[in-house]
Every structure is written in structure tokens, then in C-alpha cells.
Amino acid sequence: MIRRLLLALALVAVSGLGCASAASADGPANPDGSLTTATANEGVTVSADTFTVPSGSTDTKGDKKKPIAIGVTALESLEFRASLGCGDTSSPDATVDVTDCTLAMSACGSNATLLYVWARRAASEEPWQFKGQTCKASELPAGTVMPPAIPTLAQIENAFRQLPFSKPSVGIEPEGNKTLVNLPTYFRAEWPGDAGLQPGEVSKPVQLLTWSVEFRIAARSYDFHYGDGTSSGLTSDPGGVYPDGAIRHTYTKPTPAARVSVDAQLTAQYRANGGPWQDIDSVADLQDEPVTTLQVREAHARLVTH
């Protein structure tokens, strides 16, 4: 009787472990990251690691039974598999472009990857049945076959911040690092021709687990410091030259050595294994950019005898 009950419960688990797909209208994984669960019609509550017959269940003779917790014994009748949580849920072997799985990499936050969970009777050739999704690989039953490891968004963002970046200096007009009081002065960010990365360039591939990741660098913001206690504030404009440059400043008093600099923040897109470019929400805040010394002089008008 007990053996027949265990087998019946295991089969119920295979057919009744249904739960919402990330690709379905039911929405993404539970906010706390736990494995989605459901209650089968037969009264068996199914989770990733235990199947429990509620109090009040009856056997085939109609006799009342105490609650029975079926743990490892029931799981031994099933085998589990996990796949990357993107694409459809028809099969764990469905063709999926893993480099375009933005759902799997964002549904669980930046430190975890969404997984689809599949089950079938152990040692069978039956089709895998989709059973739900989880953000916590640690909740999966022991022996679950895992997909190839891919980096999390946090790992990709950290790799971006560790790249070797160039640092911009400030170009100034009038030329010669000299200007006059009450004369509009024009500023621009100038990137050096060194080996560091700067806006518009693509990094060398970085190996992260099973992915080869490249980064395409872009400027997020600039903040020009004029050396007299004022600055441009954050702007996406890199500045320019006279007369169209938008970053300009007029000094109101002479300064023998105004220390002019620009703080730059960079961001990027990434692509994995040559796939499509994807945005990342990460910023590299450059530090210790070069300083340009600017002389601010005062012009005096005077009459001369001809």
C-alpha cells in the first residue's frame, strides 16, 4: 500500500507541479526569488523538495489518515533539469539565443539568473515537462542538471568598470591657455590617443565563464570645472570651439592660474559571443583627470600719442 501511494504521489508531482512561466501572462518569478508552486487537484501540495498529503486525506478504503510528508522517496521517482529562463517553455532543448536573454538576466536582479525548471520520471525517455521558474539555484532538488554557467549582470558590469579607460583633458579657446576677463571662453573635452578606451571604441573580448564579452564605450556625462569655484554641472555635451561650442564661461576677475579640468563618466553596451549589443546600467566614474592651467588676465584700454 505504501509503495503504491509513493508511486501515485510521484506521478501526481509530475503532472501537478505546474506553475507560471516567465514567458507567460502570469508574469515573472516570485519577488522573493522562490520556486513558484501550485496545489494539484488531488490535494497534494507540490514544491521543489517535498510533497505533502494534507490532513484529512483518505486512502482507498475511505479511512482517515494522518498527514504524510513524502520527501526524498518521492523525489527519487523524478529527475529534474534547469535551463536558462528565456524563450518558450515547450522544451528545455528549444533553440534559444542565450546572448539575447535579457529577461533571464534582469528578472532576478543583477546578482542572479532566472532558471526554468523541468521534470520527468527518472530514467525515462518521456518529454520534459515545464514546472516553473526560480531565481535561486540553491532551491533546486539535489541532482538537478544545470545549464552552462553564464555571467550575471553584476559580473558583466563589474568587468566593464575594470576596463582600462583613457582620461580626458580640457581644450580651451582662446588658444595658448590665456583668456581675458569678461571674454567668453570655450571649453571642450579632449581624449588622448593612448591605449586606454574612450567613447566610440570597442574593448578587447573579456572571458566571463562561458561568454566572451565585448564592450562598446560611450560617454554618459561631463562636468567642466573652471578653476574659479564654478562648473558647468553635469552635461552630455563634450563642448566645442568658437563660435558654436555650448560649453563656455566668462571669468569676472583676473586669475593667475585657474585649474581647469573635466570629470567624465562613461557607460557602455555589451555583447556576448558576437551577439546583439545590449545596454548595461553601469557607470565608470573616471578619477584624477589631467588639469589645465589657464591664465585669466584683465585688459586695460589706454590712449597713446601718435
Disulfide bonds with the S-S distance in Angstrom:
Cys86-Cys101 1.78
Cys108-Cys135 1.98
